[in-house]
Amino acid sequence: MNKIDITKEVFEKYCYSATNCNNYVYEAVVAQLESVQETLFSTLGLDVVEDPSAIEERLITTAICVKAYADSIPHLDLILTDSGFGVVSTENITPASSERVNRLQKKLLDVYDDSFDMLLSHLRRHKEWYDTVIAKGYFSTFFWSGEYFRRKAFPEIYRRDCAKYQPLVTMAEARIRDVIGDELVDELLTCIRHNEITAHQTQVVQLIHGIISAEISDMHSADINPLVQTLLRFLDTMIDSFPTYKASSAYQARKSEKFENKKENGAYFFL
């Protein structure tokens, strides 16, 4: 994928609040645009993508523009004009209030996080990308998008806020592996990364999302056990749709001894 040339017109198209009659804002962020683009290409491994779609290019451009603008805000004296925000050019003009500027910066970072998540989702159509080490890193968890945190557990969370919850997600996913086996978990994550997930696999992933959400949002363990049992019943009912699970040691162990959520079990879900 080639780098994107972000002119003033392109920048103001995606950051309309920076639209004004002069070049002050654009000139203040132009160096940051290049830096953000380099980081984004490196972080996502975009160089290997051979044929980006128009949507992907739009998401990349959006991410670059809003992140560069947001990163530059602390170093700018912004004023609020009729057409948007501008840069203070004389000592006689009072900068915009910190509250307005902070709201602008948060909104820009929210758009960046959502653009990043949507771009990850779209990149799964590229075979040259989805088996890279970078892709495997992003899709090593069922909560690979900030949207899952907002939808399932924390309504105000965006991607940049997820790191502090990731240890809890990792622990919950480790226990899920104990219950349904590494083989099925790895298969599901691979199918998600390849964007080739079936309807029955989607139902399993949704049940897993529910279990993880319950655990990381401090629900009592008594409320989590029924979710685990629902997952296992679904897998039992649809066992022929999950040959990997049917052949796994986790399934064979369950068939020989009924699974119970007891403290002495390695797969016990607790808070």
N, C-alpha and C positions, 0 to 999 in steps of 0.2 A: 504494500500500500504506500502510495506517495504521500508526502507531507502536504498539509493544506495551507494555502496562501490566504491569510486572514487580513483583508484590507479593512479600512475604516468602515466602509459600507457593510461588509460582512459582520464585523464586530458589533455595530450598532443594530443590525438586524436581529441578533441574538441577545443583545443587551440593550433593549430599547430605552431603558432608563438612563443610559449614557448618551443618548442622542442630543446633540446641541449644535449650535451654529459654527463652532470652531473645532479644532483637533485636540484640545487640551487633554480630554480623558483618554482618547485613543493613544496619543503620544506618551501618556503616562503609563500605559499598560502594555505597549507594544513589545518591550523586552520580555515582560512576563508571559506574553502569549507564546513566544518561542520556547521559553523554559517549560511552561505547562505542557505544550505539545510534545516536547522531547520526553518528559516524564510519563505522560499518558501512553505514548507509543511503547516505551520501555516496560511500563507496568503491565500493560495488557498484551505485549508481544504482537503489536499490530503490523509489524514489518512483514510477517509471514502471510498476511491476508492478501490473496491475489485479486479478488474481484469484489470489493466492498459495494454494498447496495446503496441506493440514494438515502435510505433511512439511516444506515450505519454512518454514512458521511455526515448526515445532519446531526446525529447524536454526538459524533466526535467533535464537530465544530461547536456545537452547543456547550459541550463539556469544557473545551479549551477556553472559550470566550468567558463563560461565567466564572470559571475557576480563576482565570487570570485577573478578572475584574475584582473578584472577592479578595484575592490575595493582595491586591494593590491598594485596597480601600484604607487600611491602617496608615498608609504613607501619603494619602491624599487629603487635602482640605476641600471637601465637597460642599457645594451649595445646591439648593433646590431651585430649579428654574421652571418656567412654564412648560418646557418640553422634557424635563427630566433632571438628572444630576449633572452638575458641571464642576470644574475645578476653580477654586478661588484664584483670581488673577490680580486683585488689588487688596490693599489693607482695609479698604472702606466697606468690604462685603463680609457679612457674618456667615461663617460656615453653617451647614445644616446641623440640626441637633444630633447629639450622639444616639438618641433613641431611633431617629429616622435612619441614620447610617447603619446602626446595628441591625435594624429590621431588613434593610437592603442586603447587607452582607449575609444574613441568615437565609434569606430567600434565594440568593445566588448559590449558596452552598447546598441548599435543598435541591435546587434544579440540577446542580452538578451530580449529586449523589444519585438522583433518579435517572439521569442520563447515563451514568456509569453502569447502573444495574440493568437498564434496558439494553445497553450496548453489549454487556455480557450475555444477555439472553439471545440477542441476534447473532453474535459471533459463533454460536453453536451450530450454525448451518455450514460453517467452513471446515471441511475435513482436514485441511492443512493446519488449522488452528486448534481444533478441539482435542487433539491427542498430544499437544505440547505440554511441557512441564508446567508452564504458566497456567494453562487451562485446567489441568488436573488440580493445581493448587486452589483455584477458585471454587471448583466443584467437588471438593473433598468433604463437604458438609451439606446437610439438607437445608440449612439456613444460609444460602449463598447470596441472598439479596436482602437489603434492608427492608424491602416491602414485606417480607415474611415476619419480621419483628413487629412492624406496624399492624399487620393484619391479624397476627396471632397473639401477641403478648403486650407490646408497648406502642400505643397509637402515635406517640410523638417521636419515635426513633427513626433516624436516617442512617445511612451506611457508616458515616463517620462516627456514630455513637455506638456501633455494634461491638467494638473490640472489648469493652468492659464486660459484655455478657457472653463472649465467646467461650471462656472457660466453663461456664455452666452448660452451654450447648454441647461442648466437647464431652463433658461428663455424662450428659443425658444420652448422647449418641453412642458412647461406649457401653452403656447399659443396654441400649437397644441392640447393639451387636451381640451382647451376651444372650439376649432373648431369642433373636431370629437368625443369628449367625453372621459371620463376616462375609460369607459368600453372597447372600442375598443383598446385604447392605452395599457391598461393592458393585454388584450388578445394577442396583437401582441408581447409584450415583453415576455409573458409567452411562446408563441410558438417559439420565437427565443431561449429562454433559454432551452427549451425542444428539440430544433433542429427538430421541426415538422411543420415548416412554409410552407404554400401552395404557389402555383405559384401566385395567386391573392394577397395574403398577402405580398409576396415578392415585388410585384409591388407597393403596398401601402407604404411599408417600404422604397423603393427606392425614392418615391416621398417625403416622410418625410425627408429623408437624404438630398435631394435637398433643401428643405425649410430651414432646420437647417443650412446647409452650406452657403446658401445665407445670412442668418442673421448674422452668426458669422464672415463672411468674409467682413462685412461692405458694402454689396450691398445696394442700395437705396431701401426703402420700396416699391416704385412703381414697382420694379422688383420682389418683393417677392409675391405681391398679385396674379399675374397670376399663380404662382406655387401653392398657396393655392386653387385657383379656379380649377386648373387641378386635384388636389387631390380630391376635393369634387365631381367633375364631374365623376371621375373614380369610386368613391364609389357609386354614384347614378346609374351609368350604371351597376355596378356589385353588386347591393344591395342584391340580393338573395344569394350571396356568403359571405355576412357579416351580418348574423342574429343578432349578438350581437349589431352591429351598428344600424341596422334597428329598434331594440327595445329600443334604447337608447334615453334619453331625448334630447341629442344634435341633433339627426336626426329629432326627432319630432318637435323641435324648428325651425329647418331649413325649414321643410315642411310648417310650419305655417307662417313663415316670412323669406323671402329670405335673405341669409347671405350676408352682405357687409362688406368690410374691412374699417370701419369708426373708427375715433378716440374714439368715445363714446362706441364702442363695447369692451367688455372685452377681446375678441380674436384678437384685432387689432395688426398687425405686424408692428413694427416700429424700428428705429435705434436711 
